[in-house]
């Protein structure tokens, strides 16, 4: 490639970045106008806590990074859910500089849309030699309803490393270069560090397709295998080390119950379900599925996919069709034969709850096949006398973007400085904190306030008996049950058993009258000494010390 060609290619890449940046800002509106706000969902606050905890712990005690300050006194609690380790490592330097966690979080959310579009563009452009097809495939992968069903899941938004991995894999097939093989492994590692679910699912679905494509390479097979082996070794070493705290954590909390995995497994109808806020399809298909099970890629994407699979079909299209078939079958979960077998025989699958998340891999395969279809259709158009490729691409892209538009989402502002109770707590001697009310009716109430408590702990990082995660450990459930009668003797005994030193009582969550009644009752409890009452917007937080 000449210097001029290289400059032209870099300019085109930056143009694509700009295109997807503008489209991401439009389709996620009003997020960019409210960078210090998040959707009012518990998982948003959980992601804020994960970023904050890792930035806090890394410079202090990295060897105990996974011994997070939730579910005290249990250890390895960061590994009860996906740690979003890569996103946290990217965020940490900015948090250390004093940038609000919520701002960094929202930048990471928005940049995922841009990078998903860019990664799929680069992959499909190389596969089809059609930049226009790359753009259309990028639209599918960046903005399909699956992405908005997981807008509150930072780990599931960071799917961009899948197309980057595939881009380098195909380059390795073509060149046999060590660099390309190593980068294949690097990008695969980045996907695993960003989202464990998609790292596992991607390897499962694409592995057989990779073998199929290795049966025909542009250079000697031994060169390709050697290059990919280096990448595999890099990825394997990193992911083996990353796996260790999760193995220990699973020994503590056990595997997933069959009823839980069945609930979060997809079915055929869910591939025709859009999110309820999708302006075009939501009113028609939103009731077909539920959260985690809205996998519709759009009618235009399906039309382009069928065009891409229309005979004649080469080895690469067959490989991606195979990837799509495996992804769809596995997404049906343990109720299906393949999902049930994987969960029964594979250790890593025993810790996975939501098999429908395989829809993210299915979407990647759909986007690639739609890119093949777009390239085929545009090539046919290009042979017509008036060659309207650019306007046709613009029209199809506009219609596709219209398919994916969603209603402006509700957002709530997030505290970026410590509220008074937490600022005070940060100045106090180290001690275990219990924030009340705790959940009362599991499992429904377990998610109600716990992630908010976790995020607020980023202002003091005292250990909490509270916690929020993908697993609810048995000792925590037992403590929640014991504290239901607070401030009776059983509740106080359970809090003492957890070495609780500070008890925070929230008027906002109890309600004004129950809060006032509880404070009146606490005047008769000698074991609890009042330490302060702090303003919480229009409410207050009462803090008590628990004596031994």
C-alpha positions in Angstrom: 0.0 0.0 0.0 1.4 3.4 -1.0 1.6 6.3 1.4 -1.2 8.0 -0.4 -3.4 4.9 -0.2 -2.6 4.6 3.5 -3.6 8.2 4.2 -6.8 7.8 2.2 -7.7 4.7 4.2 -7.0 6.4 7.5 -9.2 9.3 6.4 -12.0 7.0 5.5 -11.7 5.3 8.9 -12.0 8.6 10.7 -15.0 9.5 8.6 -16.7 6.3 9.7 -15.8 7.0 13.3 -17.4 10.5 12.9 -20.5 9.0 11.2 -21.1 6.5 13.9 -20.4 9.1 16.6 -23.1 11.3 15.2 -25.6 8.5 14.8 -24.9 7.2 18.3 -25.5 10.6 19.8 -28.8 10.8 17.9 -30.1 7.4 18.7 -29.3 7.5 22.4 -30.7 11.0 22.8 -30.8 12.7 25.3 -27.9 10.8 26.9 -25.2 13.1 25.4 -27.0 16.1 26.8 -27.1 14.6 30.3 -23.7 13.1 30.8 -24.1 12.9 34.6 -27.4 10.9 34.4 -28.2 7.3 33.9 -31.3 5.2 33.3 -33.2 4.6 36.6 -32.2 1.0 36.9 -30.3 -0.9 39.5 -27.8 -2.3 37.0 -26.6 1.3 36.1 -25.6 2.0 39.7 -24.0 -1.5 39.9 -21.7 -0.6 36.9 -20.8 2.7 38.6 -19.8 0.8 41.7 -17.7 -1.7 39.8 -15.7 1.1 38.0 -15.3 2.9 41.3 -14.3 -0.1 43.4 -11.6 -1.2 40.9 -10.1 2.3 40.6 -10.1 2.5 44.4 -8.5 -0.9 45.1 -5.9 -1.1 42.3 -3.4 1.3 43.8 -4.0 0.1 47.3 -4.2 -3.6 47.3 -4.4 -5.1 43.8 -3.8 -8.7 45.1 -7.2 -8.4 46.8 -9.0 -6.7 43.9 -11.8 -9.2 44.0 -12.4 -8.9 47.7 -14.8 -6.1 47.2 -16.5 -4.1 49.9 -20.0 -5.7 49.4 -21.5 -8.8 51.1 -19.2 -8.4 54.1 -17.7 -10.7 55.4 -17.6 -12.8 52.3 -14.5 -12.7 50.0 -14.2 -12.7 46.2 -17.4 -10.8 45.9 -16.4 -8.8 42.8 -16.4 -12.2 41.1 -20.0 -12.9 41.9 -20.7 -11.0 38.7 -18.8 -9.8 35.7 -16.1 -7.4 36.9 -16.1 -5.4 33.6 -12.3 -5.4 34.2 -11.3 -3.8 30.9 -13.8 -1.0 31.2 -12.6 -0.4 34.7 -8.9 -0.4 33.7 -9.7 2.2 31.0 -11.7 4.3 33.5 -9.3 4.1 36.4 -6.8 6.8 35.4 -9.6 9.3 34.8 -11.2 8.5 38.2 -7.8 9.0 39.8 -7.7 12.5 38.2 -11.1 13.3 39.7 -13.4 12.8 36.7 -16.8 11.8 38.0 -17.5 8.0 37.7 -20.8 8.6 36.0 -19.3 10.8 33.3 -16.7 8.1 32.4 -19.4 5.4 32.5 -21.5 7.3 30.0 -18.6 7.9 27.7 -17.9 4.1 27.8 -21.5 3.4 27.0 -21.6 5.8 24.0 -18.2 4.8 22.7 -19.4 1.2 22.5 -21.8 2.1 19.8 -19.1 3.8 17.8 -16.6 1.0 18.1 -19.2 -1.7 17.3 -20.0 0.2 14.1 -16.4 0.7 13.3 -15.3 -2.9 14.0 -18.1 -4.3 11.9 -17.3 -1.8 9.1 -13.6 -2.9 9.0 -14.5 -6.6 9.0 -17.1 -6.5 6.3 -15.2 -4.0 4.1 -12.3 -6.5 4.1 -14.5 -9.5 3.4 -16.5 -7.9 0.6 -14.3 -5.1 -0.7 -17.3 -2.8 -0.3 -17.1 0.1 2.1 -20.9 0.7 1.6 -21.6 -2.9 2.7 -19.4 -2.3 5.7 -21.4 0.8 6.7 -24.7 -1.1 6.5 -23.4 -4.0 8.5 -22.0 -1.6 11.1 -25.5 -0.1 11.4 -27.0 -3.5 12.2 -24.4 -4.4 14.8 -24.3 -1.0 16.5 -28.0 -0.1 16.7 -30.2 -3.2 16.5 -32.8 -3.6 19.4 -30.6 -6.1 21.2 -28.2 -3.2 22.0 -31.0 -1.1 23.6 -32.4 -4.0 25.6 -28.9 -4.1 27.2 -28.4 -0.3 27.5 -28.1 -0.7 31.3 -25.5 -3.5 31.0 -22.0 -2.0 30.4 -20.5 -5.4 29.8 -23.0 -6.4 27.2 -22.6 -3.2 25.3 -18.9 -3.8 24.9 -19.2 -6.3 22.1 -16.9 -4.4 19.7 -14.0 -6.8 20.2 -15.9 -9.6 18.4 -15.7 -8.0 14.9 -12.2 -6.8 15.6 -11.2 -10.3 16.5 -12.8 -11.6 13.3 -11.1 -8.8 11.2 -7.7 -10.0 12.4 -8.6 -13.6 12.1 -9.4 -13.1 8.4 -6.2 -11.1 7.9 -4.3 -14.0 9.4 -5.9 -16.4 7.0 -4.8 -14.1 4.1 -1.3 -13.3 5.3 -0.1 -15.8 7.9 1.6 -13.0 9.7 2.5 -13.4 13.3 1.3 -9.9 14.0 -2.2 -10.6 12.7 -2.4 -13.9 14.6 -1.3 -12.2 17.8 -3.8 -9.4 17.4 -6.5 -12.0 16.9 -5.7 -13.3 20.4 -5.4 -9.8 21.8 -8.8 -8.7 20.6 -10.3 -12.0 21.8 -8.8 -11.3 25.2 -10.2 -7.8 25.3 -13.7 -9.3 24.6 -13.3 -11.7 27.5 -12.1 -9.0 29.8 -15.0 -6.8 28.8 -17.7 -9.4 29.1 -17.3 -12.9 30.3 -20.6 -14.0 28.8 -19.8 -12.9 25.3 -16.2 -14.2 25.5 -17.5 -17.7 26.3 -20.4 -17.5 23.8 -18.3 -16.1 21.0 -15.7 -18.9 21.3 -18.5 -21.5 21.4 -20.3 -20.3 18.3 -17.3 -19.2 16.2 -15.0 -22.1 17.0 -16.4 -24.6 14.5 -16.7 -21.9 11.8 -13.0 -21.1 12.3 -12.1 -24.7 11.7 -14.1 -24.7 8.5 -12.4 -21.6 7.2 -8.9 -23.0 8.1 -9.5 -25.7 5.5 -8.7 -23.2 2.8 -6.2 -20.4 3.3 -4.4 -18.0 1.0 -1.0 -19.0 2.4 0.5 -22.3 3.7 -1.7 -23.6 6.5 1.2 -24.1 8.9 2.0 -20.4 8.8 -1.6 -19.5 9.6 -1.8 -22.1 12.4 1.5 -20.9 13.9 0.3 -17.3 13.9 -3.1 -18.1 15.4 -1.4 -20.3 18.0 0.5 -17.4 19.3 -2.7 -15.4 19.7 -4.4 -18.4 21.3 -1.6 -18.7 23.9 -1.8 -15.0 24.7 -5.5 -15.2 25.1 -5.4 -18.5 27.0 -2.8 -17.3 29.5 -4.7 -14.1 30.3 -8.1 -15.7 30.5 -6.8 -18.5 32.7 -5.5 -16.0 35.2 -8.8 -14.0 35.0 -10.8 -17.2 35.5 -9.2 -18.1 38.9 -11.2 -15.7 41.2 -14.4 -16.8 39.4 -13.6 -20.5 40.1 -13.2 -19.7 43.8 -16.4 -17.6 43.8 -18.4 -20.3 42.2 -17.3 -22.7 44.9 -18.9 -20.3 47.4 -22.2 -19.6 45.6 -22.7 -22.7 43.5 -24.0 -23.1 40.0 -27.2 -21.8 38.4 -30.5 -23.5 39.1 -32.2 -25.1 36.1 -35.4 -22.9 36.6 -33.3 -19.8 36.6 -31.5 -20.6 33.3 -34.8 -21.7 31.7 -36.4 -18.4 32.6 -33.6 -16.5 30.8 -33.3 -18.7 27.7 -34.6 -17.5 24.4 -37.1 -19.1 22.0 -37.8 -18.6 18.3 -40.3 -15.8 18.9 -37.7 -13.7 20.7 -35.8 -13.2 17.4 -38.9 -11.2 16.3 -39.1 -9.1 19.5 -37.9 -5.5 19.6 -37.6 -3.4 22.7 -40.9 -1.7 23.7 -39.3 1.8 23.2 -38.5 1.0 19.6 -40.6 3.5 17.7 -41.4 1.3 14.7 -41.5 -2.3 16.1 -42.0 -1.8 19.8 -45.8 -1.4 19.7 -46.1 -4.5 17.5 -43.5 -6.9 18.9 -42.5 -5.6 22.3 -44.8 -8.1 24.0 -43.3 -11.0 22.3 -40.4 -11.0 24.7 -39.2 -9.7 28.0 -36.0 -8.0 29.1 -32.9 -10.1 28.1 -35.0 -11.7 25.3 -35.5 -9.1 22.6 -33.3 -10.2 19.7 -35.0 -8.8 16.5 -32.3 -7.6 14.1 -34.8 -5.6 11.9 -36.5 -6.5 8.6 -33.9 -4.8 6.4 -31.1 -6.8 8.1 -33.0 -10.0 7.6 -33.6 -9.2 3.9 -29.9 -8.5 3.4 -29.1 -11.7 5.2 -31.2 -13.8 2.9 -29.6 -12.0 -0.1 -26.2 -12.9 1.3 -27.1 -16.6 1.7 -28.7 -16.9 -1.7 -26.7 -19.4 -3.8 -24.0 -19.5 -4.8 -22.6 -19.5 -1.3 -18.8 -19.6 -0.6 -17.0 -21.1 2.4 -17.0 -17.8 4.4 -20.8 -17.4 4.1 -21.2 -21.0 5.2 -19.0 -20.4 8.1 -21.0 -17.4 9.3 -24.2 -19.2 8.7 -22.9 -22.0 10.9 -21.9 -19.4 13.6 -25.5 -18.0 13.4 -27.1 -21.4 13.7 -24.9 -22.4 16.7 -25.6 -19.0 18.4 -29.4 -19.3 18.0 -29.5 -23.0 19.2 -27.4 -22.2 22.3 -29.5 -19.2 23.1 -32.4 -21.5 23.6 -30.6 -22.6 26.8 -31.0 -25.7 28.9 -34.5 -26.3 27.8 -32.8 -27.1 24.4 -30.6 -30.1 23.9 -27.4 -28.2 23.1 -27.7 -25.7 25.9 -28.6 -28.4 28.4 -25.5 -30.4 27.3 -23.2 -27.5 27.6 -24.4 -26.7 31.1 -24.2 -30.3 32.2 -20.7 -30.9 30.8 -18.9 -27.6 30.8 -17.8 -25.9 34.0 -17.9 -22.3 32.7 -21.5 -22.8 31.5 -22.6 -23.8 35.0 -22.1 -20.3 36.2 -24.0 -18.6 33.3 -27.6 -17.7 33.9 -28.8 -15.8 30.7 -28.4 -18.0 27.6 -30.4 -15.5 25.6 -27.3 -13.3 25.7 -25.9 -15.5 23.0 -28.1 -13.2 20.9 -25.2 -10.8 20.9 -23.1 -13.3 19.0 -26.1 -14.1 16.7 -26.3 -10.4 15.9 -22.6 -10.3 14.9 -23.2 -13.2 12.5 -26.3 -11.5 11.2 -24.5 -8.3 10.6 -21.7 -10.0 8.6 -24.2 -12.0 6.5 -26.2 -8.8 5.9 -22.9 -7.2 4.8 -22.4 -10.0 2.3 -26.0 -9.5 1.1 -25.5 -5.7 0.8 -22.3 -6.2 -1.2 -24.1 -8.6 -3.6 -27.0 -6.2 -4.1 -24.8 -3.2 -4.5 -22.6 -5.0 -7.0 -25.7 -5.9 -9.1 -26.8 -2.2 -8.9 -23.3 -1.1 -9.9 -23.6 -2.9 -13.2 -26.7 -0.9 -14.1 -26.3 1.9 -16.5 -26.8 4.8 -14.0 -25.0 3.2 -11.1 -26.9 4.6 -8.1 -24.8 2.9 -5.5 -24.2 5.9 -3.2 -27.8 7.1 -3.1 -29.1 3.6 -2.7 -26.7 3.0 0.2 -27.8 6.2 1.8 -31.5 5.3 1.4 -31.1 1.8 2.8 -29.0 3.1 5.6 -31.5 5.8 6.5 -34.4 3.3 6.4 -32.4 0.9 8.6 -31.5 3.6 11.1 -35.2 4.5 11.2 -36.0 0.9 12.1 -33.7 1.1 15.1 -34.9 4.5 16.5 -36.0 4.4 20.1 -38.0 6.9 22.2 -35.9 9.2 24.3 -35.1 7.4 27.5 -35.7 8.4 31.0 -32.6 9.5 32.9 -31.9 10.4 36.5 -29.0 12.4 37.8 -26.3 10.8 39.9 -24.5 12.3 42.8 -20.9 13.2 41.8 -19.9 14.5 45.3 -20.5 12.7 48.6 -23.9 13.4 50.2 -23.5 14.5 53.8 -24.0 11.1 55.5 -21.3 9.5 53.3 -18.9 12.4 53.6 -19.2 12.0 57.3 -18.7 8.2 57.1 -15.5 8.7 55.1 -14.0 10.5 58.0 -14.8 7.8 60.6 -12.7 4.8 61.7 -13.1 1.7 59.6 -16.1 -0.3 60.4 -18.8 -2.4 58.7 -21.9 -0.5 57.5 -25.4 -1.8 57.2 -27.8 0.4 55.2 -31.5 0.0 55.9 -34.0 -0.9 54.7 -32.6 -4.2 53.6 -34.7 -6.3 51.2 -37.7 -7.9 52.7 -39.1 -10.4 50.2 -36.5 -12.3 48.2 -36.0 -12.6 45.3 -38.1 -9.7 44.1 -36.8 -7.1 46.6 -33.2 -8.1 46.5 -32.4 -5.7 43.7 -34.3 -2.7 45.0 -31.8 -0.5 46.8 -28.7 -2.6 47.2 -26.9 -1.3 44.1 -27.6 2.3 45.2 -26.0 1.6 48.5 -23.1 0.0 46.7 -22.6 3.1 44.5 -22.8 5.4 47.5 -20.0 3.4 49.2 -17.7 4.8 46.5 -17.6 8.0 48.6 -16.2 6.2 51.7 -15.4 2.5 50.8 -16.2 1.2 54.2 -17.2 -2.5 54.1 -21.0 -3.2 53.6 -23.1 -6.0 54.6 -25.3 -5.0 51.7 -24.6 -6.2 48.2 -25.8 -6.5 44.6 -24.6 -9.0 42.1 -25.6 -11.7 39.6 -25.5 -14.2 42.6 -27.2 -13.9 45.9 -25.0 -15.8 48.4 -26.7 -17.9 51.0 -25.1 -16.1 54.0 -26.4 -12.8 52.7 -30.0 -14.2 52.3 -29.8 -15.6 55.8 -28.8 -12.2 57.1 -31.6 -10.4 55.2 -34.2 -12.8 56.7 -32.8 -12.3 60.2 -32.9 -8.5 60.0 -36.5 -8.3 58.8 -37.7 -7.6 62.4 -35.3 -4.8 63.0 -34.7 -3.5 65.7 -35.7 -6.7 67.5 -33.1 -8.9 69.3 -32.7 -11.3 66.4 -32.0 -8.5 63.9 -29.5 -6.8 66.2 -27.8 -10.2 66.8 -27.5 -10.8 63.1 -25.9 -7.4 62.6 -23.5 -8.0 65.4 -22.6 -11.4 63.9 -21.5 -9.4 60.8 -19.5 -7.0 63.0 -21.7 -4.0 61.9 -20.5 -0.8 63.4 -22.6 1.8 61.6 -26.3 1.6 60.8 -27.7 4.0 58.2 -31.5 4.4 58.1 -33.0 6.0 55.0 -36.2 8.0 55.2 -36.4 8.1 51.4 -36.8 4.3 51.2 -38.8 3.6 54.3 -41.3 6.5 53.7 -41.8 9.4 56.0 -44.3 7.9 58.5 -42.6 4.5 58.9 -39.3 6.2 59.2 -40.6 8.5 62.0 -42.1 5.5 63.8 -38.9 3.5 63.5 -36.8 6.4 65.0 -39.3 6.6 67.9 -38.9 2.9 68.4 -35.1 3.1 68.3 -35.1 5.5 71.3 -35.9 2.5 73.4 -33.1 0.4 72.0 -30.0 0.9 74.2 -27.7 -1.0 71.9 -28.0 1.7 69.2 -26.5 5.1 69.8 -27.4 8.0 67.6 -24.4 9.4 65.7 -26.1 12.0 63.5 -29.0 12.9 61.2 -28.0 14.0 57.7 -29.9 15.7 54.9 -30.7 13.6 51.9 -32.4 16.1 49.5 -35.9 16.4 50.8 -35.4 13.5 53.2 -32.8 12.5 55.8 -30.5 9.6 56.8 -30.2 8.8 60.4 -26.9 7.1 61.5 -26.5 4.9 64.6 -23.6 3.1 66.1 -24.2 -0.5 67.1 -22.6 -1.5 70.4 -21.3 -4.9 71.2 
